[in-house]
Amino acid sequence: MSLRHFGIYLAWGPRVDLQKEGLGRLLVAFLRAAATREDVRFVIACPQWSRTSLLTLLESEGISASSFDVVSTEGVPLILRMVLARSRERRPRKPSLPRRLLARIQSAAIRHRQRIERRLVATRSLATWLGITVYALMLGVLLFPLVTVAWLVRAAYRAFLWMARALLGIRWPRAAFHQLTAALSLPGEEAWVMRLYRLMEAAEGAKLAEVVNRIGHVKAWYCPAAFWPAFNQISMPRLMCVPDVVTADFPVGFALAEPEFLKNVEIVERAIAGSQRFVTYSSGVKWNTLVDRYSARPEAVAVVPHACWDLSPSIRVSGFLDNDAATRKYCEQQLKQALFRIGSNPYVEGFASESIRYLFYPSQFRPNKNVLTLLRAYEYLLRDRFIQEKLILTGDPNRLPAIRDFIREYRLENDVLCLHGLTTIELAACYRLADLAVNPSLSEGGCPFTLTEALSVGTPVVMARIPVTEEVVLDETLREMMLFDPYDWQDVASRIEWALRNRELLLAAQSELYLALSKRTWRNVVDDYVAILDGLAEVSTPVEAAIP
Amino acid sequence: MADSFPRVMWLLNHAAARKFEIAMLKKLGFSEIFLPKSFPQEISFRSASVDYSEDANLTIPAEDLAILNAADWYREPGRDTWEVANKHFDVLFFILSDLLFIRSVAKHFRGAAILRGYGLLRGASYTEFLKCSGPPTLESLGRRFWFGAAYPHLAEIESPWFRQREVYLPAGLDDCAAQAEWSGENPTVFIVCPDVSGNDVYGDLYREYKEQLKGFRYVVGGAQSLASSDPNLLGWVSEERHRRNMREFRVMFYNNTEPNHVHYHPFEAIRAGMPLVFLGGGMLDRLGGAGLPGRCKSVKEARAKLGQILAGDGKLTDDIRASQIQLLDTLDPRKHEPVWRRGVARILSELKASRVRPVRSSRNPRIAVVVPRAYRGGTLRSAKLLAQALWTGSRQSGEDADVVFVYPQAATQALRDDERRDKWDAGLPSTIARRTLEWRELDSAAALRAMRYAGHSDWVPSSAHYLTPDDGVKQLHDCDLWIFVSDRLSAPVLPIRPYALAVYDYLQRYVNIFSTGTDAPFLAAARAAERVLVTTHFTEQDALTYAGVSREKVVRVPMLAPEFGRLERRSMETDRPYLLWTTNLAPHKNHYKAISALREYYASLDGQLDCRVSGVDTGKLFKSDRAHLKFLAAIVADSEILSKRLQVLGELPDNLYRRQLANAAFLWHPGRIDNGTFSVVEAAHMGVPSLSSKYPAMEEIDAQFGLNLTWMDADDPSEMGRQLKWMEEHARSARDWLPAEADLTQHGLDQVSHQYWRALRECL
C-alpha cells in the first residue's frame, strides 16, 4: 500500500505546557504507536508558538522527529513577543557588573580594616602605633567624601524610586482606564486581557487552517479536542474528537466554581456545531452527549476506546539483585522530592516518604470529580473506623473553595495532602506506593485512566459505578468488589475499607482485568483511527469549510 | 589483630575502586580485609557489586563473620555488630552515603575511621553535607578520623578540621597498561552517561551531551536503571561487549568540567587506546591533561576535533592517542604505592598512640527518663515503669545502666502539699535517682554557643528557639541519653544529647484536642528523635503515617503493666453493689455518651448497680466549663436517678483506688480512642472483669493479656446501656473468663524489660 498522509491539528495557546496536559500524553502515545506503521505518516499542524515545546516533548519521549512532519504558521504575533520579552525581564538575573565591583571593593576594604586593627592591637612600639593611627585617619579623611557622595547618590536614587512608585500607585488613571474598557464591553464579556488572549488564539487557529488548506497531500485531518472551531475551516475531510462536555451534567457546579468556563463551553459548542464527523471514547458520550444533546447523526460518531496507560516503564528499576526494592526506593525518592517541592509547610516537606501510607486520587478539582464525597468518606474512615492511611489528592484546593474549607473545617490538613503539579514520574511513583487508588468521579469521557494507571504499577483501585466504567468492567463479581455508589459517601467508605482489608484479593481479581485490557495497545488505537480517516478520505470530495 | 597490620574493613562496593584499593592494601601488607556483602538497592549504587573472595583470608570466628556479613554497612549495623567489628578490626574505610551510618561510625567504632573521598559533584563539600548529620559527628572521633582524599586538592574546600585530618590516598586503576587492540572502525562517538532517566544529575548531563553532539553519530554507554526508548542508549552490556565497544568506537567524548570529580571511563578509554576528546577546566586538567591535544577550550573546538576524527584524520587521532597515555600515569599503582604507604603509616601510628592512654575509670551509661509536663495518672505511672524497665533490662543484659527519673519542679511542690495524692516519685525504687527540672529556652545564638562548647563546631541552628532541660546541676549533660515520656515539646530540643521519645498516642489525629498546627513542634520533635517508642501497632502506624517519623526510628515495645497485688474482695451483699468508671477530663473519654448510656441503663433497663467515678481531676467532672463537659452537670441534675446512683470519688491514691476496684462488680471503660487503658489489666489482676469500648488499642491490650473483655459500641449510648445491663447480669460468670494470675505475670516488668533495653541501648 502506498504511503498515506493524515493530519493532526493542534492549536493550543502559548501558555500551555504540553508536558502537563493530558492531551500531551495522549499525543505522545499516539505518535509513538503511529511511528510503527510504515504505510501511514502523520503531519502535525500547530502554531509557531507551540512548535518548540511540541518537538521538545516528543523528543524527550523518544519519538524521532523523522517519524512525522510538522507544519506551522509563520512567526508569532507581535503582542505575544512583547509579553514574552517582558516575562523574561522579570526573571532574576545575576547582579550587574557595578554591583559586583562594589561588592569586591567593600570586601577588600573590610579585609584592609581588619589588618589595620590586628596590627594596632599587636604592636608594642609607640612609633608604629602612631604611624598606623595616622595612616588610618588619613584613609578616613580621603574616603569620607567618597562615602558621602555615594550615600547621597543612593539616597537620591531611593527617593526617585519612591516617587515613581507613588505616581504609579495613583489610582485614578487606572480607574479611568477600567471605566473606559467597561463602557466598550458587552455585558458578560470577559476582561480585556483575557479577551485579547482568546482573540489571538482564534486568529492563530484560523491562520493555521489556512496553512493546512494549502497542503494537498494530506487526505484527512484529525483534531484531538473540540477546543478549536477554526479546525472546521479546513476543507479536507475532518474528524473531531469530543471527549466529553461535562458542564451539561453539572451546570450549577461549574457556574459557581469557574465563571470563565462559560466561554470555553461556547467555543466547544461552536466547534461541535461546525463539525460533521466525530470520534469519542465511549458509547455513553456518543449517545448522551453528541447524539442527544448536540444532535449529531449516530453514524457520524465513531467510538474508539483508549488503550491502557502503563506507567510502569517510568519507574521500574532493573539491573539490581532486588529490583522490587530498588523500584520502591526510587519511588520513595520521587515522592520525597514531590513532598518537598510542593509541600506548603514543614510538616509535609519533612515527611519521611518511606513511612507514608495513603489512598490516592489523582485528578483536578472540578465539580464532576466528586472530591467532597470522597473527603466525607475519608473523614469518617479516619476518625470513626480508624484507618490510618492519608489521602493524597493532586488538585489545587484554591480552585474549589468548598474543598479547601472542608479540609480546614474538619482539621484534615495533616492527613489530606494536595500535591498539585506532579510530574509524570512522580505521578507513577505515587500510584506505585499507594495502598489504594480511588476514583469517585461522576462523569468522564471514557473509563477513567485511574484504572489502568494504578493496575499497571500493581496498585488496586476502587471506583464510582458510572456507565463509562461499566462499559469496561463487565464482570458482575468484580463490579461488586470494586465499584461504589458515588452519590453515597457511606458506600464509598465501605468499599474503601473493604478494599484496604482485602487488598491482595482485589488486586488479584483486577490484575486479570488489566491483563485483558492491556491486550488493546496504542497501535490498535492508531489502527482504528487510521481506518476512520481512510474512510473519510475515500469520500474524497473536500468538505465545504464550515463557517466558524 | 596482626602485630603490624591490623584487620581492615573496606566498606565500599564500588567494583573498580575495589580492584585497585584492595590490591594496594595487600601490597602494603594488609592480609585480612572485610568487604560488605550487600549494598543499597538504589540507582546510585549501579556500579556496586559484592565480592566474597576476601572472606577466605579472614581469621575471625565463623559466627562473627556471619554477623558482619549480614549487617547493613550503609545505614545502621547495630550496636552488637559494632561490638564484633571492634573486637576484630582496627581500621575502617567508608564512604559518604547515608548520614545514619556516619553517626553510627561516630558512635560505635573504636578504631581509625577513614572517610574515602572521591570528590562530590557540583562543587559540593563533604563538610556541608555532614552538617546535616547532627551529633554525634565525625569530629567526636577526634584523631581517629581521617579524610582519605583520593585527589590532592579535595580538602581545599573543606573546613579547617577536615583539612587537618586529611590523608592523601590517591585513586588509581588496577591495570594501567595501555592496550594495543583499538581499531576505531566504527565512526561513532562514544559517551558514557548512566541512568539518564533515574538521576537528575546524569539527566542534565545527557541533555548537555545531546546538545553538544547534534549532528554527530553517537552512542551512550552506561547502565540505565529505567527503561528508555532512546535508541542511542546502549544500557547495560556484558563485559565482552564493553571491551568490544572500547575497541571499535572511533572516539570518546568527555564533557565533564567538574572541579572535584572525575569518572573512570575516560581512563578506561585511554587504556583501550581510544582517543579521548574532552572539555578543559575539569579534573583532567589537574591530572595532567591541560596541554594535551585532546583537550578543548570550548564545545565548538570539541566539535571540530570530533568531526576531524570521525572523518578519519589519522594525524590528530595518533597525536591524541600518543599523548593521552600520560593521564594513565596519574592512576598508576606503582606511582601511588609510596604515597599510600606513607598515609597508612600515619594512620596506624596515630591509632597506636591513641591507644596508649591512662585507664580512666568508666562509669555506667546514664539515662534520664524525663516527664516533660506535670502528668499524673497513667502517663506518670508509665514513666516510672519505663525507668524501672531500663534499669532492670540493662542488668538482665549485663550492661548495667544508671537511670535518673526527672519530673517538673513546679509540680512536685503541688503534689507534696496535696495529701490526697501520691507523691510524684511514689513507688519508684531507691535504685533510681530522682531530679526535678525546669525548661530553659535558648535563642539560636545561645544554642549555637552551647553546641560549640559541647564540641559540635559544624552545627548550625535551624530554629529560632531551642529547649533544654535544666536540673539545676548540669542540665542533664551528665546523662548519655534522654528519654522524654511524651512528645509535648513546644520547641526543638537542643541536640546536645541524643534523645528518644515514648509516645503513647496521636490522639489529635482523631479527636479535636487542639487547633490545627499546634502539634507541629511535637511532630518535629518525633522526627528529630533517635527513637520513638510506642506500645501498640496502632500508635506505631500513627507515628509513621501521621507523624512522618522514619521507619527505622519507630520501635514497638510491649506494654508495661504495673505490679498489682491481689486484694481480698469484701462481700458484695453488705455494700451497695457498683460498677467503677475510671476516667479523666480529656475529650476522648466520651463523657456525654457515657452519661447518656447510664441514664438509659437506669431509666429504661432498671440498672441495679451504682456507678462510682474515679480518676485524675474527676472531682471537677460536673463542675468544669470545658466545652465537652459543661452540659453534663445539667443532664445529671435533670435525672433524679442519675443524681442518686452516680457517685464521684475523684482522684484517689493508689491503695484506695485498688480497694474500690477490688469490690466493684466490673470496671467500665467507655472512652472512644486512645492508646488503651491499663485499668482493665489492673482489674483483671483484681479478679474484676471489664466492659470496654472497642477500638484498636483496647483490642491489642485484650489480645496481649488475654483478658476476654466484653465490648460495646462507644458511639451508641443505647447499645452501651444494654451492655451495662448485660454485664450487671453476667459479671460473676465474666470473672471466670479472666486469665489466671500466672498468665498475667508473664507480662510483668521483669519479663519484658530486656526489650526496652534492647530498643534503647542502640542510642548510647
Interface residues (C-beta under 8 A of the other chain):
Chain A: R32 E61 G62 I63 S64 P313 S314 I315 R316 V317 S318 G319 F320 L321 D322 N323 A325 A326 K329 Y330 N345 P346 Y347 G350 F351 A352 E354 S355 I356 R357 Y358 L382 R383 D384 F386 Q388 E389 K390 R408 R411 E413 N414 D415
Chain B: P40 Q41 E42 I43 F45 R46 S197 G198 A223 S225 L226 A227 S228 S229 D230 P231 W236 R509 Y510 N512 T516 G517 A520 L523 A524 R527 F538 Q541 D542 L544 T545 Y546 G548 V549 S550 R551 V554 I673 Y695 P696 D715
